[in-house]
């Protein structure tokens, strides 16, 4: 809970009941306690082509809780636009009734209480049921995975992504692109692509760093519904900056807008009537790219984990946002005739785990993948009395707990936890299992370092991260959310330029301002530097939670946000 | 401001950060270089393209390319470097095209400037901002 100086008091006025989207409908049905699998999957099949989009599953084979962000500030041209509208404002915008299933799925308020009513979300066996149902309507539907699939759980870590590769092969994915996949290391990625994956791995913007030549297929052409569909892959553009470049040393990424324009033209020249970009750019980057690059019909967005119940139209380009962690599946039906898209119908299908039946074949695969690790996964480490969540621009309770663990276990004055967007939530009263800790921490560079840094250096670091989030030009937004801090308070003015956003840095232990010249002992994790030393973060958190027994995370008032 | 070695360990790539505008002496060096190249002539826009990454993957080796059809020479400047002169590409009358690519080192976030001298003796200019960041925290 971050203090917002000019906080808008939002009314709880009943939302409009008569939304025009299909989405409003299941919201109403839910309020009437009639949520059924048939209603969730209901769709008036239209046109001749169906796309199915999943993205940012982060290796979540099993149902999870996932709290949507309270803080998702839009800057520059994105200010005041979706996906930078949250909570009650979001519900009013889309006509979502308070307390409805849609409220629970798409906004953060009353999360714990609604989680009690509506239960967990996702689970790849439920996702399989949704996809099978769509294929029953439209057997040649294209299933596209936006990446961040092979990382984010204990089993994906232990198997180097093999569990997810097996699951996505069974799901029948038609093409994917990537981000965290590369943190398995280039050798493993190459091994998977060459020997394991049953479908194309696309990346128009991935080049050989030395020779500046494309490394992967930029697009695949599919003949579906009597039309030619080009699917262009766009991997996460800032891979070697935001993640450890030494893990994939020969590769260069970048947005490469001109390259995208060339590939779109090449695909059109090769006969594509529909051009789909399967993107891991992040929503605001895709919005700008859609405006600058003509000829794209649909961008399936990813990376920023946004879930939007309706497409965002930029010129002739439809932007689709399908959430994360297996919580949603998007279905897009297109009517294509005479070389042009004439109509687009879309539904964001929420995967309520208690409503949608698991697909037996996928359930069996998941059980088999988890079996060798079952005892390890299910061991109860402690309990929580607070909602534990990560997603949001600033500190969430999961990272408050991780920072407390770093301060205490690593005997530091200040703790830093990266602003990742992945990580499932827990609700009050829940056990904290080892699996839950890994769901918030599992990745391939987990070492919890302990270093000294001056106050001046720490200021530079916070300014650097803040500009990578709040630069008004989305093409200059490099990474995740704001780095989370423990033992440190600060004030951030979003609208200021780099170097002037962060003030009032305070050492919470003493209440004194940070001394620019003094060195402070800092603990953190997920350094992108090779050779970082320290225990893996999950061991640090597990040890801390064991000592606490029951976790209670007090409201965090140490970050003051202005200029919003 | 130089990152300390230990500081760089925390979050990132160890690129030195220069978060300030070019100092007065650096601006003078840029102006001198431009004046030497143009002889003080007016500089227009258009007809020249400069391709740079939005954010450098490695500030020590940033790929850039520049093209100006019909140019006889193109000068490249890194406005935020201690020595802003990158180089001048000259194109003879038999050159198939007037374009060049190279890799340059950038001291920090700054504008990269390219100025082309056209065959008629006129000059055109383009500038791109390239960000050099510590990195880390990748979503």
Interface residues (C-beta under 8 A of the other chain):
Chain A: X179 X209 X212 X236 X238 X239 X240 X241 X242 X243 X245 X252 X253 X254 X255 X258 X282 X303 X304 X416 X418 X419 X420 X421 X449 X451 X452 X453 X454 X456 X457 X460 X461 X463 X464 X465 X467 X468 X471 X473 X475 X476 X478 X479 X480 X481 X483 X498 X499 X522 X524 X526 X527 X528 X529 X532
Chain B: X1 X3 X4 X6 X7 X8 X9 X10 X11 X12 X13 X14 X17 X19 X20 X51 X53 X54 X55 X56 X57 X58 X63 X109 X131 X133 X134 X135 X136 X137 X138 X139
